[in-house]
Amino acid sequence: MESKYERILVGYDGSKNADRALLRAATLAREQGASLKIVVVVNPVMSFAPVTPPFPQEVFDDLAKGGNDMLSTALGKVVSIKPEATGSVEEGYPADCILNMAVTDRADLIVMGRRGISGVERFLLGGVSSSVVSHSKCDILIVR
């Protein structure tokens, strides 16, 4: 029995892999008649920092502007495929934000690009896609 997705969530970070995932998600959403939501996550603090250093407000403002610009770019890339796509910019650790949004929005599919970080970076930061795959309650599509 073939499953049909109704709510697709795609994590977007502006990378080439994220672009491929975005286009795959938009095409799948169109084919399945599903909604498509794009999430861009900005993380003002490196995830392994033990304390939050005092950042000037401008740092947060710049991150928010960059996130909104990235979301606008992503929505522009899918407008011809899935014009009714929506999106949001979230602040925090990317895997947590994506997983929380999937639950809140009752997503039945999360689509992400494979980041391809090095072994050292994965050890220090953890792979976002690996973490989402490990903890998601819905289907995951990792696009290479």
DSSP file (Angstrom, degrees, kcal/mol; ACC not computed):
  #  RESIDUE AA STRUCTURE BP1 BP2  ACC     N-H-->O    O-->H-N    N-H-->O    O-->H-N    TCO  KAPPA ALPHA  PHI   PSI    X-CA   Y-CA   Z-CA
    1    1 A M              0   0    0      0, 0.0     2,-0.4     0, 0.0     0, 0.0   0.000 360.0 360.0 360.0 128.1    0.0    0.0    0.0
    2    2 A E        -     0   0    0      1,-0.0     2,-0.2     2,-0.0     0, 0.0  -0.640 360.0-136.1 -83.0 130.2    1.4    3.3   -1.1
    3    3 A S        -     0   0    0     -2,-0.4     2,-0.5     1,-0.0    -1,-0.0  -0.595  10.5-148.2 -86.6 149.0    1.5    6.0    1.6
    4    4 A K        -     0   0    0     -2,-0.2     2,-0.3    29,-0.0    28,-0.0  -0.965   9.8-139.4-117.0 129.8    0.5    9.6    0.9
    5    5 A Y        +     0   0    0     -2,-0.5     3,-0.1     1,-0.1   102,-0.0  -0.677  20.2 177.7 -88.5 141.6    2.1   12.5    2.7
    6    6 A E  S    S+     0   0    0     -2,-0.3    29,-2.9     1,-0.3     2,-0.4   0.699  72.3  32.5-110.4 -31.7   -0.1   15.4    3.8
    7    7 A R  E     -a   35   0A   0     27,-0.2   101,-2.4    99,-0.1   102,-1.2  -0.948  67.0-172.7-135.7 111.6    2.3   17.7    5.6
    8    8 A I  E     -ab  36 109A   0     27,-2.6    29,-2.5    -2,-0.4     2,-0.4  -0.897   3.7-165.4-109.8 131.6    6.0   17.9    4.5
    9    9 A L  E     -ab  37 110A   0    100,-2.7   102,-2.9    -2,-0.5     2,-0.5  -0.952   4.8-167.0-114.3 131.7    8.6   19.8    6.5
   10   10 A V  E     -ab  38 111A   0     27,-2.7    29,-2.8    -2,-0.4     2,-0.4  -0.981  14.1-141.9-124.2 129.5   11.9   20.7    4.9
   11   11 A G  E     -a   39   0A   0    100,-1.8     2,-0.4    -2,-0.5   102,-0.4  -0.728  23.6-167.9 -84.5 132.8   14.9   22.0    6.8
   12   12 A Y        +     0   0    0     27,-2.7    29,-0.5    -2,-0.4    62,-0.0  -0.981  27.7 160.1-132.0 128.1   16.8   24.6    4.8
   13   13 A D        -     0   0    0     -2,-0.4    -1,-0.1     2,-0.1     3,-0.1   0.267  61.4-105.8-126.0   9.3   20.3   26.1    5.5
   14   14 A G  S    S+     0   0    0      1,-0.2    -2,-0.0    56,-0.1    26,-0.0   0.406  76.3 131.6  84.6  -3.7   21.1   27.5    2.0
   15   15 A S  S  > S-     0   0    0      1,-0.1     4,-2.2    98,-0.0    -1,-0.2  -0.271  73.1-107.1 -77.0 168.0   23.7   24.8    1.2
   16   16 A K  H  > S+     0   0    0      1,-0.2     4,-2.1     2,-0.2     5,-0.2   0.901 122.8  50.5 -61.5 -40.9   23.7   22.9   -2.2
   17   17 A N  H  > S+     0   0    0      1,-0.2     4,-2.4     2,-0.2    -1,-0.2   0.891 109.2  51.0 -65.0 -37.9   22.4   19.8   -0.4
   18   18 A A  H  > S+     0   0    0      2,-0.2     4,-2.8     1,-0.2    -2,-0.2   0.878 107.6  53.7 -66.1 -36.9   19.6   21.9    1.2
   19   19 A D  H  X S+     0   0    0     -4,-2.2     4,-2.3     2,-0.2    -2,-0.2   0.925 109.9  47.3 -61.6 -43.9   18.7   23.3   -2.3
   20   20 A R  H  X S+     0   0    0     -4,-2.1     4,-2.2     1,-0.2    -2,-0.2   0.915 113.5  48.0 -63.7 -42.0   18.4   19.7   -3.6
   21   21 A A  H  X S+     0   0    0     -4,-2.4     4,-2.8     2,-0.2    -2,-0.2   0.905 110.1  53.1 -64.1 -41.4   16.3   18.7   -0.6
   22   22 A L  H  X S+     0   0    0     -4,-2.8     4,-2.5     2,-0.2    -2,-0.2   0.928 111.2  44.7 -60.0 -47.5   14.1   21.8   -1.0
   23   23 A L  H  X S+     0   0    0     -4,-2.3     4,-2.3     2,-0.2    -1,-0.2   0.885 113.8  50.0 -67.2 -38.2   13.3   21.1   -4.7
   24   24 A R  H  X S+     0   0    0     -4,-2.2     4,-2.5    -5,-0.2    -2,-0.2   0.923 112.1  48.2 -63.9 -43.8   12.7   17.4   -4.0
   25   25 A A  H  X S+     0   0    0     -4,-2.8     4,-2.7     2,-0.2    -2,-0.2   0.905 111.8  49.3 -63.4 -42.6   10.3   18.3   -1.1
   26   26 A A  H  X S+     0   0    0     -4,-2.5     4,-2.3     2,-0.2    -1,-0.2   0.915 112.8  46.9 -64.3 -43.1    8.5   20.8   -3.3
   27   27 A T  H  X S+     0   0    0     -4,-2.3     4,-2.6     2,-0.2    -2,-0.2   0.923 113.9  47.4 -64.9 -44.2    8.1   18.3   -6.1
   28   28 A L  H  X S+     0   0    0     -4,-2.5     4,-2.5     2,-0.2     6,-0.3   0.902 110.8  52.0 -63.6 -41.6    6.9   15.6   -3.7
   29   29 A A  H  X>S+     0   0    0     -4,-2.7     5,-2.2     2,-0.2     4,-1.1   0.914 111.4  47.2 -61.7 -42.6    4.5   18.0   -2.0
   30   30 A R  H  <5S+     0   0    0     -4,-2.3     3,-0.5     3,-0.2    -2,-0.2   0.942 114.3  46.6 -63.5 -47.0    3.0   18.9   -5.4
   31   31 A E  H  <5S+     0   0    0     -4,-2.6    -2,-0.2     1,-0.2    -1,-0.2   0.852 119.2  40.4 -63.7 -35.7    2.7   15.3   -6.5
   32   32 A Q  H  <5S-     0   0    0     -4,-2.5    -1,-0.2    -5,-0.2    -2,-0.2   0.535 106.7-121.1 -91.5  -7.7    1.2   14.2   -3.2
   33   33 A G  T  <5 +     0   0    0     -4,-1.1    -3,-0.2    -3,-0.5     2,-0.2   0.823  64.3 148.9  68.9  30.2   -1.1   17.2   -2.8
   34   34 A A      < -     0   0    0     -5,-2.2   -27,-0.2    -6,-0.3    -1,-0.2  -0.557  51.9-109.4 -96.4 158.2    0.7   17.9    0.5
   35   35 A S  E     -a    7   0A   0    -29,-2.9   -27,-2.6    -2,-0.2     2,-0.4  -0.532  30.9-146.8 -77.7 155.2    1.4   21.2    2.3
   36   36 A L  E     -a    8   0A   0     48,-0.2    50,-2.4    -2,-0.2     2,-0.4  -0.991  15.6-177.4-129.4 125.4    5.0   22.3    2.3
   37   37 A K  E     -ac   9  86A   0    -29,-2.5   -27,-2.7    -2,-0.4     2,-0.4  -0.987  11.4-154.5-123.0 132.7    6.7   24.2    5.2
   38   38 A I  E     -ac  10  87A   0     48,-2.5    50,-2.1    -2,-0.4     2,-0.5  -0.879   8.0-162.6-105.0 132.8   10.2   25.3    5.1
   39   39 A V  E     -ac  11  88A   0    -29,-2.8   -27,-2.7    -2,-0.4     2,-0.5  -0.974   6.1-170.6-120.5 128.5   12.1   25.9    8.3
   40   40 A V  E     - c   0  89A   0     48,-2.4    50,-2.9    -2,-0.5     2,-0.5  -0.964  12.5-157.4-111.4 129.1   15.3   27.9    8.6
   41   41 A V  E     - c   0  90A   0     -2,-0.5     2,-0.4   -29,-0.5    50,-0.2  -0.931   5.9-164.5-114.4 126.5   17.1   27.7   11.9
   42   42 A V  E     - c   0  91A   0     48,-3.1    50,-2.4    -2,-0.5    22,-0.0  -0.907   3.6-163.7-106.2 137.7   19.5   30.3   13.2
   43   43 A N        -     0   0    0     -2,-0.4     4,-0.1    48,-0.2    48,-0.1  -0.897   9.2-175.7-125.3 100.0   21.7   29.4   16.1
   44   44 A P  S    S+     0   0    0      0, 0.0     2,-0.4     0, 0.0    -1,-0.1   0.686  73.6  50.6 -71.4 -16.3   23.4   32.3   17.9
   45   45 A V  S    S-     0   0    0      7,-0.1     7,-0.1     4,-0.0     2,-0.1  -0.976  92.5-112.1-124.7 132.9   25.4   30.1   20.2
   46   46 A M    >   -     0   0    0     -2,-0.4     3,-2.0     1,-0.2    47,-0.1  -0.397  31.9-123.6 -60.7 137.2   27.6   27.2   19.2
   47   47 A S  T 3  S+     0   0    0      1,-0.3    -1,-0.2    45,-0.1    46,-0.1   0.679 106.7  51.6 -63.8 -18.6   26.0   24.1   20.5
   48   48 A F  T 3  S+     0   0    0      3,-0.0    -1,-0.3     2,-0.0    -2,-0.1   0.436  78.6 115.0 -98.8   2.5   29.0   23.0   22.5
   49   49 A A    <   -     0   0    0     -3,-2.0    -4,-0.0     1,-0.1     3,-0.0  -0.570  59.4-148.0 -72.1 129.3   29.6   26.3   24.3
   50   50 A P  S    S+     0   0    0      0, 0.0     2,-0.3     0, 0.0    -1,-0.1   0.770  79.1  24.9 -71.6 -24.9   29.0   25.7   28.1
   51   51 A V  S    S-     0   0    0     -3,-0.0    -3,-0.0     0, 0.0     0, 0.0  -0.951  83.7-110.9-136.1 157.3   27.7   29.2   28.7
   52   52 A T        -     0   0    0     -2,-0.3    -7,-0.1    -7,-0.1     3,-0.0  -0.786  33.8-142.1 -88.3 113.8   26.0   31.8   26.5
   53   53 A P        -     0   0    0      0, 0.0     2,-0.8     0, 0.0    -4,-0.0  -0.396  31.6 -95.4 -70.2 154.6   28.4   34.7   26.1
   54   54 A P        -     0   0    0      0, 0.0    -2,-0.0     0, 0.0     0, 0.0  -0.604  47.6-167.5 -74.1 110.4   26.8   38.2   26.1
   55   55 A F        -     0   0    0     -2,-0.8     2,-0.0     1,-0.0     5,-0.0  -0.766  24.4-111.5 -95.8 142.2   26.2   39.0   22.5
   56   56 A P    >>  -     0   0    0      0, 0.0     3,-1.6     0, 0.0     4,-0.9  -0.398  31.7-111.5 -65.1 152.1   25.3   42.6   21.4
   57   57 A Q  H 3> S+     0   0    0      1,-0.3     4,-2.4     2,-0.2     5,-0.2   0.800 114.9  69.0 -55.3 -30.8   21.7   42.9   20.1
   58   58 A E  H 3> S+     0   0    0      1,-0.2     4,-2.8     2,-0.2    -1,-0.3   0.839  92.9  57.8 -60.0 -33.6   23.1   43.5   16.6
   59   59 A V  H <> S+     0   0    0     -3,-1.6     4,-2.2     2,-0.2    -1,-0.2   0.939 109.8  43.1 -61.7 -46.6   24.3   39.9   16.5
   60   60 A F  H  X S+     0   0    0     -4,-0.9     4,-2.5     2,-0.2    -2,-0.2   0.888 113.6  51.9 -66.4 -38.9   20.8   38.6   17.0
   61   61 A D  H  X S+     0   0    0     -4,-2.4     4,-2.5     2,-0.2    -2,-0.2   0.914 110.5  48.2 -63.2 -43.0   19.4   41.2   14.6
   62   62 A D  H  X S+     0   0    0     -4,-2.8     4,-2.7     2,-0.2    -2,-0.2   0.904 111.9  49.5 -64.7 -41.5   21.9   40.1   11.9
   63   63 A L  H  X S+     0   0    0     -4,-2.2     4,-2.6     2,-0.2    -2,-0.2   0.920 111.7  48.5 -63.3 -43.2   21.1   36.5   12.4
   64   64 A A  H  X S+     0   0    0     -4,-2.5     4,-2.5     2,-0.2    -2,-0.2   0.916 112.8  48.1 -63.5 -42.9   17.3   37.1   12.2
   65   65 A K  H  X S+     0   0    0     -4,-2.5     4,-2.6     2,-0.2    -2,-0.2   0.923 112.3  49.1 -63.5 -44.0   17.8   39.2    9.0
   66   66 A G  H  X S+     0   0    0     -4,-2.7     4,-2.4     1,-0.2    -2,-0.2   0.904 111.7  49.4 -62.1 -41.2   20.0   36.4    7.5
   67   67 A G  H  X S+     0   0    0     -4,-2.6     4,-2.4     2,-0.2    -2,-0.2   0.910 112.1  47.5 -63.5 -43.3   17.4   33.8    8.4
   68   68 A N  H  X S+     0   0    0     -4,-2.5     4,-2.4     2,-0.2    -2,-0.2   0.886 111.9  50.2 -66.5 -38.6   14.6   35.8    6.9
   69   69 A D  H  X S+     0   0    0     -4,-2.6     4,-2.3     2,-0.2    -2,-0.2   0.913 111.1  49.5 -63.3 -42.0   16.6   36.4    3.7
   70   70 A M  H  X S+     0   0    0     -4,-2.4     4,-2.5     2,-0.2    -2,-0.2   0.904 110.7  49.7 -64.4 -41.5   17.4   32.7    3.5
   71   71 A L  H  X S+     0   0    0     -4,-2.4     4,-2.8     2,-0.2     5,-0.2   0.915 109.8  50.9 -63.9 -42.7   13.7   31.8    3.9
   72   72 A S  H  X S+     0   0    0     -4,-2.4     4,-2.1     1,-0.2    -2,-0.2   0.906 110.4  50.0 -60.3 -42.0   12.7   34.3    1.2
   73   73 A T  H  X S+     0   0    0     -4,-2.3     4,-1.7     2,-0.2    -2,-0.2   0.931 111.4  48.5 -60.5 -46.5   15.3   32.8   -1.1
   74   74 A A  H  X S+     0   0    0     -4,-2.5     4,-1.1     1,-0.2    -2,-0.2   0.921 111.0  49.4 -62.3 -45.1   13.9   29.3   -0.4
   75   75 A L  H  X S+     0   0    0     -4,-2.8     4,-0.8     1,-0.2     3,-0.4   0.881 109.8  52.9 -62.4 -36.9   10.3   30.3   -1.0
   76   76 A G  H  < S+     0   0    0     -4,-2.1     4,-0.3     1,-0.2     3,-0.3   0.837 104.5  55.8 -65.4 -32.9   11.4   32.0   -4.3
   77   77 A K  H  < S+     0   0    0     -4,-1.7    -1,-0.2     1,-0.2    -2,-0.2   0.764 115.4  36.6 -71.4 -25.1   13.1   28.7   -5.4
   78   78 A V  H >X S+     0   0    0     -4,-1.1     4,-3.8    -3,-0.4     3,-1.3   0.467  85.1 100.1-106.2  -1.8    9.9   26.7   -5.0
   79   79 A V  T 3< S+     0   0    0     -4,-0.8    -1,-0.1    -3,-0.3    -2,-0.1   0.827  85.7  48.0 -58.5 -33.5    7.2   29.2   -6.1
   80   80 A S  T 34 S+     0   0    0     -4,-0.3    -1,-0.3     2,-0.2    -2,-0.1   0.707 122.1  35.7 -79.3 -18.1    6.9   27.7   -9.6
   81   81 A I  T <4 S+     0   0    0     -3,-1.3    -2,-0.2     1,-0.2    -1,-0.1   0.845 139.7   7.2 -97.7 -46.2    6.6   24.2   -8.1
   82   82 A K    ><  +     0   0    0     -4,-3.8     3,-1.8    -7,-0.1    -2,-0.2  -0.674  66.2 177.1-141.0  78.3    4.6   24.7   -4.9
   83   83 A P  T 3  S+     0   0    0      0, 0.0    -4,-0.1     0, 0.0    -1,-0.1   0.729  78.2  58.5 -62.8 -23.1    3.4   28.4   -4.8
   84   84 A E  T 3  S+     0   0    0     -5,-0.0   -48,-0.2     2,-0.0    -5,-0.1   0.257  76.1 133.2 -91.7  14.4    1.5   28.0   -1.5
   85   85 A A    <   -     0   0    0     -3,-1.8     2,-0.2   -10,-0.1   -48,-0.2  -0.295  38.3-161.3 -60.7 147.9    4.6   26.8    0.5
   86   86 A T  E     -c   37   0A   0    -50,-2.4   -48,-2.5     2,-0.0     2,-0.3  -0.711   9.7-179.1-122.4 176.0    5.0   28.5    3.8
   87   87 A G  E     -c   38   0A   0    -50,-0.3     2,-0.3    -2,-0.2   -48,-0.2  -0.992  13.0-156.3-166.9 170.0    8.0   28.9    6.1
   88   88 A S  E     -c   39   0A   0    -50,-2.1   -48,-2.4    -2,-0.3     2,-0.5  -0.985  18.8-129.4-152.1 158.5    9.4   30.2    9.4
   89   89 A V  E     -c   40   0A   0     -2,-0.3     2,-0.3   -50,-0.2   -48,-0.2  -0.960  30.5-172.3-110.5 126.2   12.7   31.2   10.9
   90   90 A E  E     -c   41   0A   0    -50,-2.9   -48,-3.1    -2,-0.5     2,-0.5  -0.823  16.2-135.6-118.1 156.1   13.4   29.6   14.3
   91   91 A E  E     +c   42   0A   0     -2,-0.3     2,-0.3   -50,-0.2   -48,-0.2  -0.952  60.3  47.6-115.7 129.4   16.2   30.2   16.8
   92   92 A G  S    S-     0   0    0    -50,-2.4   -45,-0.1    -2,-0.5    -2,-0.1  -0.957  97.5 -16.2 146.4-162.2   18.1   27.3   18.5
   93   93 A Y     >  -     0   0    0     -2,-0.3     4,-2.4     1,-0.1     3,-0.2  -0.664  63.0-132.0 -77.1 127.3   19.8   24.1   17.8
   94   94 A P  H  > S+     0   0    0      0, 0.0     4,-2.6     0, 0.0     5,-0.2   0.861 100.9  48.9 -53.2 -47.2   18.7   23.0   14.3
   95   95 A A  H  > S+     0   0    0      1,-0.2     4,-2.6     2,-0.2     5,-0.2   0.927 113.5  47.4 -61.7 -43.6   17.8   19.4   15.0
   96   96 A D  H  > S+     0   0    0     -3,-0.2     4,-2.7     1,-0.2     5,-0.2   0.923 112.9  48.4 -62.7 -44.2   15.7   20.3   18.1
   97   97 A C  H  X S+     0   0    0     -4,-2.4     4,-2.5     2,-0.2    -2,-0.2   0.913 112.9  47.6 -63.4 -42.9   13.9   23.0   16.2
   98   98 A I  H  X S+     0   0    0     -4,-2.6     4,-2.2    -5,-0.2    -2,-0.2   0.928 114.1  46.8 -64.7 -45.2   13.1   20.8   13.2
   99   99 A L  H  X S+     0   0    0     -4,-2.6     4,-1.8    -5,-0.2    -2,-0.2   0.917 113.5  48.3 -64.0 -43.1   11.9   18.0   15.5
  100  100 A N  H  X S+     0   0    0     -4,-2.7     4,-2.8     1,-0.2    -2,-0.2   0.911 112.2  48.9 -63.4 -42.4    9.8   20.3   17.5
  101  101 A M  H  X S+     0   0    0     -4,-2.5     4,-2.9    -5,-0.2     6,-0.3   0.880 106.9  56.3 -66.2 -36.6    8.2   21.9   14.5
  102  102 A A  H  <>S+     0   0    0     -4,-2.2     5,-2.3    -5,-0.2     4,-0.4   0.901 112.3  42.5 -60.9 -40.2    7.5   18.4   13.0
  103  103 A V  H ><5S+     0   0    0     -4,-1.8     3,-0.9     3,-0.2    -2,-0.2   0.950 115.7  47.8 -69.8 -49.5    5.5   17.6   16.1
  104  104 A T  H 3<5S+     0   0    0     -4,-2.8    -2,-0.2     1,-0.3    -3,-0.2   0.900 119.4  38.8 -58.9 -43.5    3.8   21.0   16.3
  105  105 A D  T 3<5S-     0   0    0     -4,-2.9    -1,-0.3    -5,-0.2    -2,-0.2   0.427 106.8-125.6 -89.0   1.0    2.8   20.9   12.7
  106  106 A R  T < 5 -     0   0    0     -3,-0.9    -3,-0.2    -4,-0.4    -4,-0.1   0.893  40.0-173.0  54.7  43.2    2.0   17.2   12.7
  107  107 A A      < -     0   0    0     -5,-2.3   -99,-0.2    -6,-0.3    -1,-0.2  -0.388  22.0-165.6 -65.0 141.9    4.4   16.7    9.7
  108  108 A D  S    S+     0   0    0   -101,-2.4    31,-1.0     1,-0.3     2,-0.3   0.408  76.4  33.9-108.4  -0.2    4.4   13.2    8.3
  109  109 A L  E     -bd   8 139A   0   -102,-1.2  -100,-2.7    29,-0.2     2,-0.5  -0.943  61.4-163.3-152.0 132.8    7.6   13.7    6.3
  110  110 A I  E     -bd   9 140A   0     29,-2.2    31,-2.8    -2,-0.3     2,-0.5  -0.968  12.1-163.2-111.3 130.8   10.8   15.6    7.1
  111  111 A V  E     +bd  10 141A   0   -102,-2.9  -100,-1.8    -2,-0.5     2,-0.3  -0.961  17.1 163.5-117.1 130.8   13.1   16.3    4.1
  112  112 A M  E     - d   0 142A   0     29,-2.5    31,-3.2    -2,-0.5     2,-0.3  -0.976  35.1-116.8-142.6 154.0   16.7   17.4    4.7
  113  113 A G  E     - d   0 143A   0   -102,-0.4     2,-0.5    -2,-0.3    31,-0.2  -0.649  35.0-112.4 -85.5 150.2   19.9   17.6    2.8
  114  114 A R        -     0   0    0     29,-2.4   -97,-0.1    -2,-0.3   -96,-0.0  -0.739  25.4-157.7 -82.1 125.7   22.9   15.5    3.9
  115  115 A R        -     0   0    0     -2,-0.5    -1,-0.2   -98,-0.1   -98,-0.1   0.875  10.9-148.4 -77.5 -39.3   25.4   18.0    5.2
  116  116 A G        +     0   0    0      1,-0.1     2,-0.1   -99,-0.0    -2,-0.1   0.883  27.8 175.5  74.4  37.6   28.5   15.9    4.8
  117  117 A I        -     0   0    0      1,-0.1    -1,-0.1     2,-0.1    10,-0.0  -0.351  33.7 -97.4 -75.4 160.5   30.5   17.3    7.7
  118  118 A S     >  -     0   0    0      1,-0.1     4,-2.6    -2,-0.1     5,-0.2  -0.189  33.3-104.3 -72.4 167.2   33.8   15.9    8.8
  119  119 A G  H  > S+     0   0    0      1,-0.2     4,-2.0     2,-0.2     5,-0.1   0.871 120.8  49.9 -59.9 -39.9   34.3   13.4   11.5
  120  120 A V  H  > S+     0   0    0      2,-0.2     4,-2.5     1,-0.2     5,-0.2   0.932 112.1  46.9 -67.0 -46.1   35.7   16.0   13.9
  121  121 A E  H  >>S+     0   0    0      1,-0.2     4,-3.4     2,-0.2     5,-0.7   0.903 111.9  51.3 -62.2 -39.8   32.8   18.4   13.3
  122  122 A R  H  X5S+     0   0    0     -4,-2.6     4,-1.5     3,-0.2    -1,-0.2   0.896 110.4  49.5 -63.9 -38.8   30.3   15.6   13.7
  123  123 A F  H  <5S+     0   0    0     -4,-2.0    -2,-0.2    -5,-0.2    -1,-0.2   0.927 119.3  37.1 -64.4 -44.6   32.0   14.7   17.0
  124  124 A L  H  <5S+     0   0    0     -4,-2.5    -2,-0.2    -5,-0.1    -3,-0.2   0.910 136.0  17.5 -75.3 -42.8   31.9   18.3   18.3
  125  125 A L  H  <5S-     0   0    0     -4,-3.4    -3,-0.2    -5,-0.2    -2,-0.2   0.683  97.4-128.7-105.6 -22.9   28.5   19.4   16.9
  126  126 A G     << -     0   0    0     -4,-1.5     2,-0.5    -5,-0.7    -3,-0.1   0.304  34.5 -81.5  78.1 142.5   26.7   16.2   16.0
  127  127 A G     >  -     0   0    0      1,-0.2     4,-2.4    -5,-0.1     5,-0.2  -0.678  32.5-147.9 -80.3 128.3   25.2   15.8   12.6
  128  128 A V  H  > S+     0   0    0     -2,-0.5     4,-2.5     1,-0.2     5,-0.2   0.944  99.7  46.6 -60.7 -48.6   21.8   17.6   12.3
  129  129 A S  H  > S+     0   0    0      1,-0.2     4,-2.6     2,-0.2    -1,-0.2   0.894 111.8  52.0 -63.4 -37.7   20.4   15.0    9.9
  130  130 A S  H  > S+     0   0    0      1,-0.2     4,-2.2     2,-0.2    -1,-0.2   0.912 111.0  47.3 -63.3 -41.7   21.7   12.1   12.1
  131  131 A S  H  X S+     0   0    0     -4,-2.4     4,-1.5     2,-0.2    -2,-0.2   0.903 112.3  48.8 -66.9 -41.5   20.0   13.6   15.1
  132  132 A V  H  X S+     0   0    0     -4,-2.5     4,-2.0     1,-0.2     3,-0.3   0.927 111.8  49.6 -64.6 -44.1   16.7   14.1   13.3
  133  133 A V  H  < S+     0   0    0     -4,-2.6    -2,-0.2     1,-0.2    -1,-0.2   0.909 111.5  50.0 -60.1 -41.7   16.8   10.6   11.9
  134  134 A S  H  < S+     0   0    0     -4,-2.2    -1,-0.2    -5,-0.2    -2,-0.2   0.796 123.3  27.7 -68.0 -28.9   17.5    9.2   15.4
  135  135 A H  H  < S+     0   0    0     -4,-1.5    -2,-0.2    -3,-0.3    -1,-0.2   0.488  87.9 116.0-117.1  -4.7   14.7   11.1   17.2
  136  136 A S     <  -     0   0    0     -4,-2.0     4,-0.1    -5,-0.2   -37,-0.0  -0.378  46.6-158.8 -72.2 145.5   11.9   11.7   14.6
  137  137 A K  S    S+     0   0    0    -38,-0.1     2,-0.2     2,-0.1    -1,-0.1   0.451  77.0  55.9 -96.5  -5.2    8.5   10.2   15.0
  138  138 A C  S    S-     0   0    0      1,-0.1   -29,-0.2     0, 0.0   -30,-0.1  -0.687 100.9 -70.2-120.5 176.0    7.7   10.6   11.3
  139  139 A D  E     -d  109   0A   0    -31,-1.0   -29,-2.2    -2,-0.2     2,-0.4  -0.272  45.0-152.7 -64.6 151.6    9.3    9.5    8.0
  140  140 A I  E     -d  110   0A   0    -31,-0.2     2,-0.5    -4,-0.1   -29,-0.2  -0.981  10.2-164.8-127.9 138.7   12.6   11.2    7.0
  141  141 A L  E     -d  111   0A   0    -31,-2.8   -29,-2.5    -2,-0.4     2,-0.6  -0.976   7.8-164.7-122.2 115.7   14.0   11.7    3.5
  142  142 A I  E     -d  112   0A   0     -2,-0.5     2,-0.5   -31,-0.2   -29,-0.2  -0.894  10.2-155.1-101.0 122.0   17.7   12.6    3.4
  143  143 A V  E      d  113   0A   0    -31,-3.2   -29,-2.4    -2,-0.6  -122,-0.2  -0.830 360.0 360.0-102.3 131.2   18.7   14.0    0.0
  144  144 A R              0   0    0     -2,-0.5    -1,-0.1   -31,-0.2   -31,-0.1   0.405 360.0 360.0 -94.3 360.0   22.3   13.8   -1.2
